[in-house]
């Protein structure tokens, strides 16, 4: 994972959990969700990406996270499916940190 995203995780752990990282899958998902809420714009800025918004859609038993951004003046979008919103956010941050987000041209921008 990108050390910058891990730096933001550590910042959340220090600020909200007194330096004790939450354990287990649920703890990691909660940490990712809080990092996303508090620092996503900063993480995007660090990567040279402009954040344009996001939304969630619940489709049966699957949650869809849609993240919109601008990269090199091109509006793009990505789609992440997961069982919960927290899982979707964790998957997105993991992909962002590993530079493997699949960005698609945003034809509705």
CORJOUR-V940472 format. One record per residue. RES is the residue in three letters. PHI is phi in radians with two decimals (* if undefined). PSI is psi in degrees with one decimal (none if undefined). D_FIRST is the distance of its C-alpha to the first C-alpha in whole Angstrom. Layout:
BEGIN
RES;PHI;PSI;D_FIRST
RES;PHI;PSI;D_FIRST
END
This chain:
BEGIN
UNK;*;146.5;0
UNK;-0.99;131.4;4
UNK;-1.10;-25.6;6
UNK;-1.21;-41.2;8
UNK;-1.17;-40.3;7
UNK;-1.08;-34.2;7
UNK;-1.09;-41.6;10
UNK;-1.18;-38.7;12
UNK;-0.99;-47.3;11
UNK;-1.09;-37.0;13
UNK;-1.11;-43.1;16
UNK;-1.13;-43.3;16
UNK;-1.03;-45.3;17
UNK;-1.17;-46.8;19
UNK;-1.25;-39.1;21
UNK;-1.86;-21.6;22
UNK;-2.11;13.5;21
UNK;1.07;28.6;23
UNK;1.54;-1.6;20
UNK;-1.79;111.2;20
UNK;-1.21;132.0;17
UNK;-1.05;142.1;18
UNK;-1.69;159.8;18
UNK;1.38;174.7;18
UNK;-1.09;-44.8;17
UNK;-1.11;-37.6;19
UNK;-1.13;-42.8;17
UNK;-1.14;-38.9;14
UNK;-1.17;-40.0;15
UNK;-1.12;-42.7;17
UNK;-1.07;-43.5;15
UNK;-1.11;-43.0;13
UNK;-1.10;-43.6;16
UNK;-1.16;-40.5;17
UNK;-1.09;-42.7;14
UNK;-1.04;-48.7;15
UNK;-1.12;-45.2;19
UNK;-1.45;-32.2;19
UNK;-2.30;9.3;16
UNK;-1.01;-43.5;15
UNK;-1.06;-40.4;18
UNK;-1.14;-41.9;16
UNK;-1.09;-43.8;13
UNK;-1.08;-46.6;15
UNK;-0.98;-43.7;17
UNK;-1.05;-31.3;14
UNK;-1.59;0.7;13
UNK;1.33;24.7;17
UNK;-1.97;140.3;17
UNK;-1.71;122.7;20
UNK;-1.33;129.3;20
UNK;-2.01;-3.8;23
UNK;2.32;173.5;23
UNK;-2.70;165.9;22
UNK;-2.73;162.8;24
UNK;-2.05;144.3;24
UNK;-2.31;130.2;27
UNK;-1.67;121.3;28
UNK;-2.17;90.1;29
UNK;1.20;-117.4;31
UNK;-1.76;9.9;28
UNK;-2.05;138.1;25
UNK;-1.75;137.9;24
UNK;-1.99;120.0;23
UNK;-1.73;124.6;20
UNK;-2.00;120.9;21
UNK;-2.02;129.4;19
UNK;-1.94;140.2;21
UNK;-2.62;173.2;20
UNK;-2.20;126.3;22
UNK;-2.16;122.2;20
UNK;0.90;47.7;23
UNK;1.13;14.1;26
UNK;-1.94;121.8;25
UNK;-1.24;130.2;25
UNK;-2.32;165.3;22
UNK;-2.55;151.2;21
UNK;-2.34;156.4;19
UNK;-2.22;129.0;20
UNK;-2.20;122.5;18
UNK;-1.78;138.8;20
UNK;-2.79;170.5;20
UNK;-1.27;-31.3;22
UNK;-2.32;162.9;22
UNK;-1.08;-42.1;20
UNK;-1.08;-39.8;18
UNK;-1.13;-41.0;16
UNK;-1.08;-44.2;16
UNK;-1.11;-43.2;15
UNK;-1.09;-44.4;12
UNK;-1.04;-44.8;12
UNK;-1.08;-48.5;12
UNK;-1.11;-37.6;9
UNK;-1.07;-46.3;7
UNK;-1.13;-40.7;8
UNK;-1.09;-44.2;8
UNK;-1.14;-29.6;5
UNK;-1.66;6.5;5
UNK;0.95;45.2;9
UNK;-2.27;24.9;11
UNK;-1.18;133.7;13
UNK;-1.58;100.5;16
UNK;-1.59;135.9;18
UNK;-2.05;147.4;22
UNK;-0.98;135.6;25
UNK;-1.58;98.4;26
UNK;-1.30;-8.4;30
UNK;-1.81;2.4;31
UNK;-1.32;none;30
END
